[in-house]
Amino acid sequence: MRYIVVRPHRSEYPDPIRLVIGDVFVIGECYEGPESWDDWFFCTLPGHPGGWVPSQVIERQDDGMGRALEDYCARELDIDTGDILDGGRMLNGWIWCRRNADGESGWVPQDNLKPVSVG
C-alpha cells in the first residue's frame, strides 16, 4: 500500500535493537501511552541499551526472558509531511515503510500516514 505522510515523525532511538531468530533477551515494560500502541515491549540485549519489540516476535520464557521468533529490527524511519512511502507489514499501530525518494526503510506510526491511490 502507498501512503503520504500527514504528520512528521522523528525516532528517539538512534541505535535500534536488532534481533536474529533465536536470540535471547530481557523483556521489560509494556508500552503505555495515549497512542494505543498495544503489545510493544522494551527489551534489552547484553551490550545494547534496548528497544521496542512487538509481542508477535517474542516467545516468552518463564524467567522474564524472551526468545526471538524471527529476525527483527526496531529501526524507525524519520519522515516529513508530504513524503511518499510504500508500506508493508503492520504491527500494533506501526507500519514498516520504504521511502520512495531514497529507499530508506523503517517503522512509522500508522496515525502519521494516509493511504493514497497508486496510478
Backbone as JSON Lines, residues from 0, in Angstrom:
{"i":0,"aa":"M","n":[0.84,-1.17,0.0],"ca":[0.0,0.0,0.0],"c":[0.89,1.23,0.0]}
{"i":1,"aa":"R","n":[0.46,2.25,-0.69],"ca":[1.2,3.51,-0.74],"c":[0.57,4.52,0.21]}
{"i":2,"aa":"Y","n":[1.43,5.32,0.86],"ca":[0.98,6.3,1.84],"c":[1.63,7.65,1.58]}
{"i":3,"aa":"I","n":[0.94,8.71,2.03],"ca":[1.53,10.03,2.11],"c":[1.62,10.38,3.59]}
{"i":4,"aa":"V","n":[2.71,10.98,3.98],"ca":[2.91,11.36,5.38],"c":[2.11,12.64,5.65]}
{"i":5,"aa":"V","n":[1.25,12.57,6.67],"ca":[0.43,13.72,7.06],"c":[0.95,14.39,8.33]}
{"i":6,"aa":"R","n":[1.86,13.73,9.03],"ca":[2.45,14.28,10.25],"c":[3.88,13.73,10.37]}
{"i":7,"aa":"P","n":[4.86,14.61,10.59],"ca":[6.25,14.15,10.67],"c":[6.49,13.26,11.9]}
{"i":8,"aa":"H","n":[7.57,12.5,11.84],"ca":[7.98,11.63,12.95],"c":[9.5,11.6,12.99]}
{"i":9,"aa":"R","n":[10.04,11.66,14.21],"ca":[11.49,11.54,14.42],"c":[11.74,10.45,15.45]}
{"i":10,"aa":"S","n":[12.64,9.57,15.15],"ca":[12.99,8.49,16.06],"c":[13.73,9.03,17.29]}
{"i":11,"aa":"E","n":[13.45,8.45,18.42],"ca":[14.18,8.76,19.66],"c":[15.24,7.7,19.95]}
{"i":12,"aa":"Y","n":[15.41,6.75,19.02],"ca":[16.31,5.63,19.24],"c":[17.29,5.51,18.06]}
{"i":13,"aa":"P","n":[18.44,6.2,18.13],"ca":[19.39,6.17,17.02],"c":[20.1,4.83,16.85]}
{"i":14,"aa":"D","n":[20.07,3.98,17.87],"ca":[20.73,2.68,17.82],"c":[19.67,1.6,18.05]}
{"i":15,"aa":"P","n":[18.92,1.25,16.99],"ca":[17.79,0.32,17.18],"c":[18.24,-1.08,17.57]}
{"i":16,"aa":"I","n":[17.42,-1.72,18.38],"ca":[17.68,-3.11,18.74],"c":[17.46,-3.97,17.5]}
{"i":17,"aa":"R","n":[18.32,-4.96,17.33],"ca":[18.22,-5.91,16.22],"c":[18.27,-7.31,16.81]}
{"i":18,"aa":"L","n":[17.33,-8.12,16.39],"ca":[17.26,-9.49,16.87],"c":[17.38,-10.45,15.7]}
{"i":19,"aa":"V","n":[18.05,-11.57,15.95],"ca":[18.13,-12.66,15.0],"c":[17.33,-13.81,15.6]}
{"i":20,"aa":"I","n":[16.61,-14.52,14.77],"ca":[15.8,-15.62,15.26],"c":[16.61,-16.46,16.25]}
{"i":21,"aa":"G","n":[16.01,-16.71,17.42],"ca":[16.67,-17.49,18.45],"c":[17.39,-16.67,19.51]}
{"i":22,"aa":"D","n":[17.64,-15.37,19.24],"ca":[18.29,-14.52,20.25],"c":[17.47,-14.53,21.54]}
{"i":23,"aa":"V","n":[18.17,-14.53,22.67],"ca":[17.54,-14.46,23.99],"c":[17.76,-13.06,24.55]}
{"i":24,"aa":"F","n":[16.73,-12.48,25.14],"ca":[16.79,-11.1,25.62],"c":[15.87,-10.93,26.82]}
{"i":25,"aa":"V","n":[16.04,-9.81,27.52],"ca":[15.22,-9.48,28.68],"c":[13.98,-8.71,28.21]}
{"i":26,"aa":"I","n":[12.81,-9.16,28.64],"ca":[11.56,-8.47,28.33],"c":[11.27,-7.49,29.46]}
{"i":27,"aa":"G","n":[11.17,-6.22,29.11],"ca":[10.9,-5.18,30.1],"c":[9.46,-4.72,30.05]}
{"i":28,"aa":"E","n":[9.28,-3.42,30.29],"ca":[7.95,-2.83,30.4],"c":[7.17,-2.9,29.1]}
{"i":29,"aa":"C","n":[5.85,-2.97,29.25],"ca":[4.94,-2.88,28.12],"c":[4.65,-1.4,27.87]}
{"i":30,"aa":"Y","n":[4.63,-0.98,26.61],"ca":[4.38,0.43,26.29],"c":[2.98,0.83,26.75]}
{"i":31,"aa":"E","n":[2.92,1.98,27.41],"ca":[1.65,2.57,27.8],"c":[1.71,4.03,27.43]}
{"i":32,"aa":"G","n":[0.77,4.47,26.61],"ca":[0.75,5.86,26.21],"c":[-0.56,6.2,25.53]}
{"i":33,"aa":"P","n":[-0.75,7.46,25.21],"ca":[-2.01,7.91,24.62],"c":[-2.24,7.4,23.2]}
{"i":34,"aa":"E","n":[-1.19,6.87,22.55],"ca":[-1.3,6.46,21.16],"c":[-2.0,5.11,20.97]}
{"i":35,"aa":"S","n":[-2.19,4.35,22.03],"ca":[-2.78,3.0,21.94],"c":[-1.92,2.05,21.1]}
{"i":36,"aa":"W","n":[-0.6,2.17,21.25],"ca":[0.3,1.23,20.6],"c":[0.43,0.03,21.52]}
{"i":37,"aa":"D","n":[-0.48,-0.91,21.39],"ca":[-0.52,-2.07,22.27],"c":[0.52,-3.12,21.89]}
{"i":38,"aa":"D","n":[0.9,-3.89,22.88],"ca":[1.74,-5.08,22.68],"c":[3.15,-4.78,22.17]}
{"i":39,"aa":"W","n":[3.74,-3.66,22.61],"ca":[5.15,-3.38,22.38],"c":[5.86,-3.46,23.73]}
{"i":40,"aa":"F","n":[6.99,-4.14,23.76],"ca":[7.74,-4.34,25.0],"c":[9.16,-3.81,24.83]}
{"i":41,"aa":"F","n":[9.64,-3.11,25.87],"ca":[11.01,-2.59,25.84],"c":[11.93,-3.74,26.24]}
{"i":42,"aa":"C","n":[12.75,-4.18,25.3],"ca":[13.61,-5.35,25.51],"c":[15.07,-4.94,25.43]}
{"i":43,"aa":"T","n":[15.9,-5.69,26.18],"ca":[17.33,-5.39,26.18],"c":[18.15,-6.65,25.89]}
{"i":44,"aa":"L","n":[19.27,-6.41,25.24],"ca":[20.27,-7.44,24.95],"c":[21.55,-7.06,25.68]}
{"i":45,"aa":"P","n":[22.4,-8.01,26.01],"ca":[23.7,-7.67,26.61],"c":[24.46,-6.71,25.68]}
{"i":46,"aa":"G","n":[24.95,-5.61,26.26],"ca":[25.73,-4.65,25.49],"c":[24.92,-3.7,24.63]}
{"i":47,"aa":"H","n":[23.6,-3.71,24.77],"ca":[22.74,-2.8,23.98],"c":[21.73,-2.14,24.91]}
{"i":48,"aa":"P","n":[21.47,-0.83,24.72],"ca":[20.55,-0.13,25.63],"c":[19.09,-0.56,25.51]}
{"i":49,"aa":"G","n":[18.75,-1.25,24.44],"ca":[17.4,-1.78,24.31],"c":[16.55,-1.04,23.29]}
{"i":50,"aa":"G","n":[15.34,-1.58,23.1],"ca":[14.41,-1.01,22.15],"c":[13.08,-1.72,22.21]}
{"i":51,"aa":"W","n":[12.12,-1.19,21.46],"ca":[10.75,-1.71,21.47],"c":[10.6,-2.87,20.51]}
{"i":52,"aa":"V","n":[10.0,-3.95,21.01],"ca":[9.81,-5.17,20.24],"c":[8.33,-5.56,20.32]}
{"i":53,"aa":"P","n":[7.7,-5.87,19.17],"ca":[6.29,-6.26,19.2],"c":[6.12,-7.67,19.75]}
{"i":54,"aa":"S","n":[5.02,-7.89,20.44],"ca":[4.77,-9.19,21.07],"c":[4.76,-10.34,20.05]}
{"i":55,"aa":"Q","n":[4.43,-10.05,18.81],"ca":[4.34,-11.09,17.79],"c":[5.67,-11.76,17.48]}
{"i":56,"aa":"V","n":[6.78,-11.13,17.83],"ca":[8.08,-11.75,17.56],"c":[8.76,-12.27,18.82]}
{"i":57,"aa":"I","n":[8.0,-12.29,19.93],"ca":[8.57,-12.73,21.22],"c":[7.98,-14.07,21.64]}
{"i":58,"aa":"E","n":[8.86,-15.03,21.9],"ca":[8.47,-16.27,22.58],"c":[8.84,-16.08,24.04]}
{"i":59,"aa":"R","n":[7.83,-15.97,24.89],"ca":[8.07,-15.7,26.31],"c":[8.6,-16.95,27.03]}
{"i":60,"aa":"Q","n":[9.6,-16.71,27.9],"ca":[10.16,-17.75,28.75],"c":[9.62,-17.53,30.17]}
{"i":61,"aa":"D","n":[9.7,-18.52,31.01],"ca":[9.18,-18.41,32.38],"c":[9.97,-17.45,33.27]}
{"i":62,"aa":"D","n":[11.18,-17.12,32.9],"ca":[12.06,-16.33,33.77],"c":[12.11,-14.84,33.41]}
{"i":63,"aa":"G","n":[11.13,-14.34,32.65],"ca":[11.12,-12.94,32.24],"c":[11.97,-12.66,31.01]}
{"i":64,"aa":"M","n":[12.51,-13.72,30.46],"ca":[13.31,-13.6,29.24],"c":[12.42,-13.91,28.04]}
{"i":65,"aa":"G","n":[12.92,-13.55,26.87],"ca":[12.23,-13.85,25.64],"c":[13.2,-14.41,24.62]}
{"i":66,"aa":"R","n":[12.64,-15.05,23.62],"ca":[13.43,-15.59,22.52],"c":[12.8,-15.05,21.23]}
{"i":67,"aa":"A","n":[13.64,-14.58,20.3],"ca":[13.14,-14.03,19.04],"c":[12.59,-15.14,18.15]}
{"i":68,"aa":"L","n":[11.34,-14.96,17.73],"ca":[10.71,-15.93,16.84],"c":[11.09,-15.7,15.38]}
{"i":69,"aa":"E","n":[11.67,-14.53,15.09],"ca":[12.07,-14.18,13.73],"c":[13.11,-13.06,13.81]}
{"i":70,"aa":"D","n":[13.77,-12.79,12.7],"ca":[14.67,-11.64,12.64],"c":[13.83,-10.38,12.77]}
{"i":71,"aa":"Y","n":[14.35,-9.39,13.5],"ca":[13.59,-8.16,13.73],"c":[14.54,-6.99,13.93]}
{"i":72,"aa":"C","n":[14.16,-5.84,13.38],"ca":[14.91,-4.6,13.59],"c":[13.93,-3.51,14.0]}
{"i":73,"aa":"A","n":[14.25,-2.77,15.06],"ca":[13.37,-1.73,15.58],"c":[13.62,-0.36,14.95]}
{"i":74,"aa":"R","n":[14.34,-0.31,13.84],"ca":[14.64,0.97,13.2],"c":[13.35,1.73,12.86]}
{"i":75,"aa":"E","n":[13.29,2.99,13.3],"ca":[12.18,3.87,12.95],"c":[12.64,4.77,11.82]}
{"i":76,"aa":"L","n":[11.72,5.09,10.93],"ca":[12.03,5.95,9.79],"c":[11.65,7.38,10.12]}
{"i":77,"aa":"D","n":[12.62,8.29,10.03],"ca":[12.31,9.72,10.18],"c":[11.58,10.17,8.93]}
{"i":78,"aa":"I","n":[10.42,10.8,9.11],"ca":[9.59,11.2,7.97],"c":[9.15,12.66,8.1]}
{"i":79,"aa":"D","n":[8.85,13.25,6.96],"ca":[8.35,14.63,6.9],"c":[7.02,14.64,6.15]}
{"i":80,"aa":"T","n":[6.19,15.61,6.47],"ca":[4.91,15.78,5.8],"c":[5.14,15.83,4.29]}
{"i":81,"aa":"G","n":[4.35,15.05,3.56],"ca":[4.45,15.01,2.11],"c":[5.28,13.88,1.56]}
{"i":82,"aa":"D","n":[6.1,13.23,2.41],"ca":[6.87,12.07,1.94],"c":[5.92,11.01,1.42]}
{"i":83,"aa":"I","n":[6.33,10.3,0.38],"ca":[5.57,9.18,-0.16],"c":[6.28,7.89,0.26]}
{"i":84,"aa":"L","n":[5.51,6.99,0.87],"ca":[6.06,5.74,1.41],"c":[5.29,4.55,0.86]}
{"i":85,"aa":"D","n":[5.99,3.44,0.7],"ca":[5.35,2.16,0.41],"c":[5.36,1.36,1.7]}
{"i":86,"aa":"G","n":[4.19,0.94,2.13],"ca":[4.05,0.23,3.39],"c":[3.96,-1.27,3.21]}
{"i":87,"aa":"G","n":[4.46,-1.97,4.19],"ca":[4.41,-3.43,4.2],"c":[3.73,-3.94,5.45]}
{"i":88,"aa":"R","n":[4.48,-4.6,6.27],"ca":[3.95,-5.24,7.48],"c":[3.39,-4.21,8.47]}
{"i":89,"aa":"M","n":[2.21,-4.5,8.99],"ca":[1.59,-3.67,10.02],"c":[1.6,-4.44,11.33]}
{"i":90,"aa":"L","n":[2.06,-3.77,12.4],"ca":[2.07,-4.38,13.73],"c":[1.72,-3.33,14.77]}
{"i":91,"aa":"N","n":[0.64,-3.53,15.46],"ca":[0.32,-2.77,16.68],"c":[0.41,-1.25,16.51]}
{"i":92,"aa":"G","n":[-0.17,-0.72,15.44],"ca":[-0.2,0.71,15.22],"c":[1.0,1.28,14.47]}
{"i":93,"aa":"W","n":[1.88,0.43,13.99],"ca":[3.06,0.84,13.22],"c":[3.1,0.08,11.91]}
{"i":94,"aa":"I","n":[3.72,0.68,10.89],"ca":[3.85,0.05,9.58],"c":[5.32,0.13,9.15]}
{"i":95,"aa":"W","n":[5.86,-1.0,8.66],"ca":[7.2,-1.0,8.1],"c":[7.09,-0.37,6.71]}
{"i":96,"aa":"C","n":[7.82,0.75,6.49],"ca":[7.69,1.51,5.25],"c":[9.04,1.73,4.59]}
{"i":97,"aa":"R","n":[8.96,1.95,3.29],"ca":[10.13,2.32,2.49],"c":[9.81,3.65,1.83]}
{"i":98,"aa":"R","n":[10.71,4.63,2.0],"ca":[10.51,5.96,1.39],"c":[10.93,5.89,-0.07]}
{"i":99,"aa":"N","n":[10.06,6.31,-0.95],"ca":[10.33,6.24,-2.39],"c":[11.52,7.1,-2.81]}
{"i":100,"aa":"A","n":[11.68,8.27,-2.21],"ca":[12.72,9.22,-2.64],"c":[14.14,8.68,-2.49]}
{"i":101,"aa":"D","n":[14.4,7.92,-1.41],"ca":[15.78,7.48,-1.16],"c":[15.93,6.0,-0.8]}
{"i":102,"aa":"G","n":[14.81,5.28,-0.73],"ca":[14.87,3.85,-0.44],"c":[15.08,3.49,1.02]}
{"i":103,"aa":"E","n":[15.16,4.49,1.91],"ca":[15.33,4.21,3.35],"c":[14.08,3.52,3.89]}
{"i":104,"aa":"S","n":[14.27,2.59,4.86],"ca":[13.16,1.83,5.43],"c":[13.16,1.9,6.94]}
{"i":105,"aa":"G","n":[11.98,1.71,7.53],"ca":[11.85,1.66,8.97],"c":[10.39,1.69,9.38]}
{"i":106,"aa":"W","n":[10.17,1.59,10.68],"ca":[8.83,1.62,11.25],"c":[8.32,3.06,11.31]}
{"i":107,"aa":"V","n":[7.02,3.23,11.02],"ca":[6.37,4.54,11.04],"c":[5.03,4.39,11.76]}
{"i":108,"aa":"P","n":[4.68,5.34,12.64],"ca":[3.37,5.28,13.27],"c":[2.26,5.38,12.22]}
{"i":109,"aa":"Q","n":[1.33,4.45,12.27],"ca":[0.24,4.39,11.29],"c":[-0.58,5.68,11.27]}
{"i":110,"aa":"D","n":[-0.77,6.32,12.43],"ca":[-1.56,7.55,12.5],"c":[-0.91,8.73,11.78]}
{"i":111,"aa":"N","n":[0.35,8.61,11.41],"ca":[1.05,9.69,10.7],"c":[0.89,9.57,9.19]}
{"i":112,"aa":"L","n":[0.16,8.55,8.75],"ca":[0.06,8.24,7.33],"c":[-1.39,8.27,6.83]}
{"i":113,"aa":"K","n":[-1.53,8.57,5.54],"ca":[-2.82,8.5,4.86],"c":[-2.63,7.68,3.59]}
{"i":114,"aa":"P","n":[-3.46,6.64,3.39],"ca":[-3.34,5.85,2.15],"c":[-3.62,6.73,0.93]}
{"i":115,"aa":"V","n":[-2.89,6.46,-0.14],"ca":[-3.12,7.16,-1.41],"c":[-3.27,6.15,-2.52]}
{"i":116,"aa":"S","n":[-3.99,6.54,-3.56],"ca":[-4.18,5.67,-4.72],"c":[-2.91,5.64,-5.55]}
{"i":117,"aa":"V","n":[-2.61,4.48,-6.06],"ca":[-1.45,4.3,-6.94],"c":[-1.97,4.37,-8.37]}
{"i":118,"aa":"G","n":[-1.3,5.18,-9.18],"ca":[-1.7,5.19,-10.57],"c":[-1.9,6.48,-11.12]}
